[in-house]
Structure formats: C-alpha cells, structure tokens
Amino acid sequence: MSSLPRRAKVKVQTVVSKDEFSSLSELSSASEDDKEDSAWEPQKKVPRSRKPPVSKESKPKRAPRVKKTPLQSRDGSEAVAVKEELNSSMAIPDVDMEDRKNKLDTVQALKTAQMKRKNSAQSPSARRIKKPKADKDTNKASSLESGGNSTETPSTSATWEGGCKKEEKEDDITCGQPPLKKVKTETCPQGQPVRFPANANDIKEEVEMNWDVVQVLSERTNIELWVCANIIRLFNDDNTIPFIIRYRKELINNLDADSLREVRQTLEELRAVAKKTHSTVQKIKKEGKMSECLLKALLNCKTFEELEHVSAPYKTGSKGTKAQRAKQLGLEGAARTLLENPGALNLLSYIRPNVKGLSALQDIETGVQHILADMIAKDRDTLDFIRKLCQNRYICIQSTLAKVSSKKVNEKDVDKFQLYQNFSCNIRNIQHHQILAINRGENLKILTVKVNISDGVKNEFCRWCIQNRWRPRGFARPELMKILYNSLDDSFKRLIYPLLCREFRAKLTSDAEKESVMMFGRNLRQLLLTSPVPGRTLMGVDPGYKHGCKLAIISPTSQILHTDVVYLHCGQGFREAEKIKRLLLNFNCSTVVIGNGTACRETEAYFADLIMKNYFAPLDVVYCIVSEAGASIYSVSPEANKEMPGLDPNLRSAVSIARRVQDPLAELVKIEPKHIGVGMYQHDVSQTLLKATLDSVVEECVSFVGVDINICSEVLLRHIAGLNANRAKNIIEWREKNGPFINREQLKKVKGLGPKSFQQCAGFIRVNQDYIRTFCSQQTEFAGEIQGVAVTSSAGVEVTNEKQGKKKSKTAVNVVLKPNPLDQTCIHPESYDIAMRFLSFIGGTLNEIGKPEMQQKINSFLEKEGIEKIAERLQTTAHTLQVIIDGLSQPETFDFRTDFDKPDFKRSIVCLEDLQVGTILTGKVENATLFGIFVDIGVGRSGLIPIRNVTEAKLSKTKKRRSLGLGPGERVEVQVLNIDIPRSRITLDLIRVL
C-alpha cells in the first residue's frame, strides 16, 4: 500500500543527502555506479556523477519562493491531522482502542491522498514542497500503526541489508523517527551481522582508493567488519556518540564510547589520507607526469608516510631527486635493460663527453644506480617484505644526550631526562609515556633519538632482492651485478631505512598520543561523574598567603549567600577564627571545601586544628580538599562575568571551588577540559585530537546524566548531544519568552532545532513533572480555567506569534501539549509507543513510573517471559526494551552518579614526616597516567602507585566502575613502599579499591 510513497521518498533521499562522505544515498544507486567504479577518475568526485538524473527535480524542490500557497493548502489538511495524532499519542491519558482506530483511519486517508498526488501530474512547483512533507508524514504515520508492524521498533536503527537498499533509507530524512527499523527487526534483532559481509564493502567514499575503508578500519581497530560498516553509516548520518551508545547499541555490538571515538578518529585519518592522495594525483596529472604505475602506487597508500614517500620525487623543487636527474639524462632505459635483458646492455654507448653526468662511465653507472635504487624503494612488494622482516627482528629505539644541549638548555631540564640520556628499548616493548618523554626531550634539543635496524636485516633484505624480486632476467656481467648490489645498498641506506625510521616513529608517536588522549578522556569522565553532594550548605575556601583566603558560602541550590576574605597566615589566625565560626553558625554550614593550590596545606592544618579543638560546636564541621585546576581561568572568563556580575574574580574562584563538590559536572563543564589537570603530556599531543576527544567525553557525561530543560543553565545545555551554543541559547530564550517546556515535543518549536537535532537530544533532556504540575496549577488559578490542557500563551503551550506563524506554519498548529510522564525518563520519544504497549502488557500506568509497584510488575513479568520473548512480542530489540525498563523503573530523581564515590570528608591530617615504610593508609586517586596512579594520602604530596602494582586482582569486581582502571575520585587503600623526603616522593603499593 505504501510502495508509491516509498519510491517518492527514495528520490527525495538522493537529493537531500549531499554530504560528501555520505554513503546512505550512494547505496541506493549502487548498481548504477558499478561501471563508473571500475575505472577511477581522480579529477571527478564519484558521488557527484549521479547528479544529472536528479537535477531536474532537485532544483524546483529546493526553491524557497513557493512557500506560500502550496504550503497552506498542504499544512491545512493532512499535516495538521498527523501532528495532532502524533502528539496525542504521547499524552498522559491511557491510550484506548478507539483512539488507535481513529489514528489508523487518518493515516489510511493520508496515504491514499499521497498516492493520488503522486500519480497525478502536478506542476513542479507543487512537488517542491510535497515530496519532503510526504516523506515526513508517512514516516510519522507508519510509527503509529499498531500490532505487528515492524516499523514500530524505533531503537533498532539501520542495518542496511543488501536486499532492501531502497527501503532502508526511507526513514532517514525525518530523523524524528529511527532509520531502518524493519530490516533490523526482521533479520537480526540482536545486532549480529545482517547478512551483509558480502556487500559490507559497498560503502563508497568521496575519493576511491585501491583499499576498502571498511576493511582497513576493521584491521586497525580490531572490530568486526559489519560493526565498522554500521558505525560509518551512523556517523555519515550525523548521529552523536551518546545517541548511538544508548539508542543504537545493537548496531555497534555493545561497543563503549572510547571505542567509538577511536573508530571515528581512525576513519577521519583514512579519509584525510584519501583526500590528500586525491589532491596529489590531480597535481601530478596537471604537470603531465602521471603514469599508470604511479597512479596505482598512490592509490595504494594508507598512511601519510607512504604517500609522502611515493610522491616525494614529483614535488616541485629546484633540483629534483638523484633518480629524477638521472632520468632526465636518458638513463632510465639503461636501468630497465639491466633488469630485463642485461646481455644487451652496453653502458659505453651512453657516454657523451660534453654532457655533465654522461661524460664518464663512472657517471653513467652512478646514474643507473640511482634510478634502480629509486625503483626498489618505490616497489610495493619490496616495501612489504622489509616491513614484514622488521616485524620479526629486533628493532630498537635509542636516545642519548645531545652534544649541544648543555650549552643552551637549563640544567634542571636536562636532569628531568636523566632516565633517557642513555636509553635503548625494543620498539615492540617501549611504553607510551616513554615515547612521549623522548619526543619532548628531542624537541627541547636535550636528546638525540634514532631507530637502530641491525645489519642482519639489511643483509637478508639484499639477499632476497637479488634472489627474488630484482634478479636480472638473464646472465649479467660482474660489472652489472656490482651496479645492482650498489643500488640495493644505496636504496636501503638512503631511501628505505629513513622511510622505515619515519614510519616506526610516526606509528609509536601516534599510538602514544592516542593512548595519552584516551587516558585524559577516561580521567575526565571519572572526574565529571564524581558523585554530587546535594542538600548541603558549603563554604568554599580559595587559600592564599598575602592576599588572604577567599571565602564563599553557597546554598544547597548553588546560590551565593555570602563572600568574604580572611587572613589566616599573617599572624591574625585567631582573630579570623571567630569570624569564620560566626559565618558557619549563621548559615548553618558544616562542610568546608578547600582548594588544593597555594597555601592549601596551611589552610587545611588551620581548619583541622580548630575542628580537633571542637571550636565550631555545636556544629560538627568536616572539610575536604578539591582540585582547583582551572578555577582561576574560569573566574576571569566572560562566562563567569555573566554568571556572577560585579563579583571580584578571586571570590568567584571560591564559589567555583564550593560548587565543584556540590555538582561537579555542572561546574566543571564551564572550564575548558584541558585546564582541569588530569592529563599526561597533554601539551605534547595533537591539540586538535585532544580537544575533539575531551569535548566528546564532556558531551557523553552531560548527556548520560541528563538535564532538566526548565532549570538547567545554558552552559550545561550546550553540551547535550545534538545541541550547540546557538541552539542552547535559543532554547533558553524560548523558555524565558514562553514559559517552561510542558513536554519534549515543544522543543521542535525552538528556532534552529530541526528534526535531526531533536532526534539526537530528546532522550537526554528531562521535563520534571512536579515542576510542570506546579507551574500549570499556578497558571490555571491565575487564568481561572482548567481543562487538562493549558492553552495560555504564558504557559508556552501554544505560540500565536504572528512572525513565527509566518515563518513556520507547522509551529502554529494546535498541537496537544499535555505533560507526559515519559518525558522525565531516559526513554526516547521514538520508543514511546513501545513503552505504552509494554505498560499495557504488565498492567501498569504512567502514574506509577519510578515507584516500587512499577518495579514489582516489571520484575514479575520478566520472570514469566524473559526479556528476549517480550522484545519479540513488542517487535523491538532487547537493548531498546532494556532502556524502556530502566526508564520506567528509575525514580524521578534518579542520578546514576550516586553509585560512584563521594568526596573524602575528614577532620584531621597526617604530615609527611609522620609516614613510615609499611604504613597503611587510605587515599583518593588524583590522576591516572600510563606509568602510574597518583594518590592523595593527606600529607600534602601525592604518592605514586607504579603501574606494575595495579593488578586486575586488586581492582574490585563487584563495585560499579566508570572505567576499567583506576581513575580520579576513587578511594583506595595503599601501603607506603618508599619515602624520598628530599625529593618529596612517596612510592605506594595498591592493597585494594575501597
């Protein structure tokens, strides 16, 4: 019945998906491109070749001037009905069968009308608007069909099965609905390979290479082919990592966010190589130097090093390479004859007494040698052999003290690299942090670094070349064989060895940088997900000597109650104690948060002494130390000035320190992640990669914790998946203008927030039902009317703004805006229909969400049938059903951060001098690096647990963990192994994780 609209949709899809790396649009017309793909033309972009057949329709469709008459006639009838039906299905009242029938009747009428319009020959101007709209309406309508329709399985995403290419993409345009539900549900609900390893390689990139992007991605990341293909398509469709992790889990085989980031980064690298190859090919073709052999070599390149090596001779330079100069003299023929028919080669015939480079036999032999060396160094099989040989041999990296370092560099800097002044290690065993340290020493001109390849490798390589790859075809005279031997020697020393060194070092550096960035990301996640301490009045203290300690008292709702400055370390400590006591008593504050910067130890000792003397009685005061990294940077930022206008920047730091304990996530997102201070060699790694990874981790944490749309700050909102600074600002402005959001559907009215953005962000945005009920009741009392649905403009239920209605008529539709209890859960709006059917299965109601009775009903129902069978009955996947079960079971105030460690509150301290070898202490992890874990044991100096002492057996198995290893914020029990008081170094052993 819906085949005609589907055909229409496929056409629309090919027009709309113009992303140059998009593969979804290319899949639908794969058969048309088979001929084109056979011969790769670098100067043409492959996806663009499909434009001509569609161009006639695409231009009229996109013309903006037809928005007046056709839009009114269309929106006035079907679009309004569908919008009403959609929203009414998400309202609080129970969904009865009559409503279902009415919806289906409306859908049926809509589809019939669409088919009629499709068959009737309408003017191009009418089709401009109708086709995309039909696409949207049909998708929405199909999601309403009940019973056995597999299109009701929102979270099952795209599986892109080869046999259903045209239908697969039909849901992609709407974005409010999930793509490719039908294929996934029917073929493989669990997200296993969906019969497409055969055509997994059909993903086409903008620049075609001689290698397949899915295959190479799978090899480099060690992830299955079908998963890599799914991930590429999900990213091509602009899905965010948090959205994929929560709502498309079955498509990525339960990968975690770090793995997804690694895949995305590797994919970007491969695409960058392909793009650079394309530009290199174009450049060489323009110069007229392109040959079939060179084109093949260029298209085989998978790394920048390989590309650089192959294209180096063709770079415009004053001299060119030795081989190029020899070829210009006409010696290339002699070199080829030496290999193919050595008996016919007479080098004396090439002598030209008046030509430089050809005047003597020795010059000719040298020129032939250079050409042969270049041919050997560019040969694919030869390079593959030497690389494979190096994998099985001992290759070491060595670093020594640079000869000129003592003259120009500070001695203290030289001492830092004492470990690496005579260092040697196998490249297969060297640690990531050692590579980063060596690189830093080399950049500072303190160290000299080289890769050492043994002579045995060279000898075996030359032997293989003479006997196999470069053996002359026929008898070669001894003088010719000598030229060949010299060519091999020259090729290895001058070309191949430097190439291998560059490759090894680039690979080691790249891996070390990635690991360093990943470690920074893991630490940042640990820190951001530190359990909040709500409901307490806190005193933040930013310690200082000369300029005093800045105090800020904040309420349980983060409001600034009082700010002050006290001088504790200038001989006025006793007098200031009275002031502090008065402040704590006045505001009933019993928790002090001290920043760990300058004067931290003295300030901690001061408070610990007063607490031990019971000075603050009747208050039982405790304190904790918190990292103040980035607080001073934030305090002078425009963001802080906007949030706390007129407040001294030093006092803003104290406010920030207190809020870091109250709600770490909300406070730390205001600071650029690299200033938070939980990284390792963060200034030595790629800043682009670092920023992208850390921003992604922040987005992941904020999204998974979720935000209450009606009370959250703009700063927090901009880190939600699918949103950015501009969209967050528009949401806040809409909220201020129209009142609070009643439900998630209202987000669609916000300017700049399209269907794709809504799809990505909706599941992570919460609408607190108590807040809405309170607000609606207040508005109702004020207006003097109540009918279950508030319709006053101040409640933000219906916007009748003339300007807005003119711009987007769909926003002026009378949408049913009832509060929906599902909007306070992690359930995505695309799964609401499944959630309602699941509720009807277990006999639950929306009013029971998060209550014990709901948990009981779910548990008893799961015991009877099991999650797999229920998912099958609901025509969805177990992953989607699990999200629904979690959303229905979790209490309204659920925060998964509460499972993790809270700050370590204490009353007394220990001194470094009090420590003894063998002492057992508890501490809190401050930072995790690749070489060890830094632990704050309360003595003013962090101790280090060497990484060899952190074993799997010592890590808790039962405790919920934010990452596999130890990370900031976790409490541990340690034993002191060594104390170096002059260097203030403490070595610890991990006993257990608390």
ZIGI-V246365 format. One record per run of one state. SS is the DSSP state (A for helix, B for strand, O for the rest). FROM is the first residue (numbers start at 1). TO is the last residue. If there is no record, write none. Layout:
BEGIN
SS_FROM_TO / SS_FROM_TO
END
This chain:
BEGIN
O_1_2 / A_3_16 / O_17_23 / A_24_28 / O_29_29 / A_30_38 / O_39_45 / A_46_62 / O_63_63 / A_64_66 / O_67_68 / A_69_88 / O_89_96 / A_97_119 / O_120_123 / A_124_144 / O_145_149 / A_150_152 / O_153_153 / A_154_156 / O_157_161 / A_162_171 / O_172_180 / A_181_187 / O_188_199 / A_200_202 / O_203_212 / A_213_221 / O_222_224 / A_225_236 / O_237_240 / A_241_247 / O_248_248 / A_249_252 / O_253_256 / A_257_286 / O_287_291 / A_292_300 / O_301_303 / A_304_314 / O_315_321 / A_322_328 / O_329_331 / A_332_340 / O_341_341 / A_342_344 / O_345_346 / A_347_350 / O_351_360 / A_361_378 / O_379_379 / A_380_391 / O_392_394 / B_395_401 / O_402_404 / A_405_408 / O_409_410 / A_411_416 / O_417_417 / A_418_420 / O_421_421 / B_422_426 / O_427_431 / A_432_443 / O_444_446 / B_447_453 / O_454_454 / A_455_469 / O_470_477 / A_478_528 / O_529_537 / B_538_542 / O_543_548 / B_549_554 / O_555_559 / B_560_566 / O_567_572 / A_573_586 / O_587_590 / B_591_595 / O_596_599 / A_600_612 / O_613_621 / B_622_626 / O_627_630 / A_631_635 / O_636_637 / A_638_643 / O_644_648 / A_649_662 / O_663_663 / A_664_668 / O_669_672 / A_673_675 / O_676_686 / A_687_705 / O_706_706 / B_707_708 / O_709_713 / A_714_717 / O_718_724 / A_725_738 / O_739_743 / A_744_749 / O_750_754 / A_755_764 / B_765_766 / O_767_768 / A_769_783 / O_784_792 / A_793_795 / O_796_801 / A_802_807 / O_808_808 / A_809_812 / O_813_820 / A_821_824 / O_825_828 / A_829_842 / O_843_845 / A_846_848 / O_849_851 / A_852_865 / O_866_866 / A_867_873 / O_874_877 / A_878_889 / O_890_895 / A_896_899 / O_900_905 / B_906_906 / O_907_911 / A_912_914 / O_915_919 / B_920_928 / O_929_931 / B_932_936 / O_937_942 / B_943_946 / A_947_949 / O_950_951 / A_952_954 / O_955_970 / B_971_980 / O_981_984 / B_985_993 / O_994_994
END
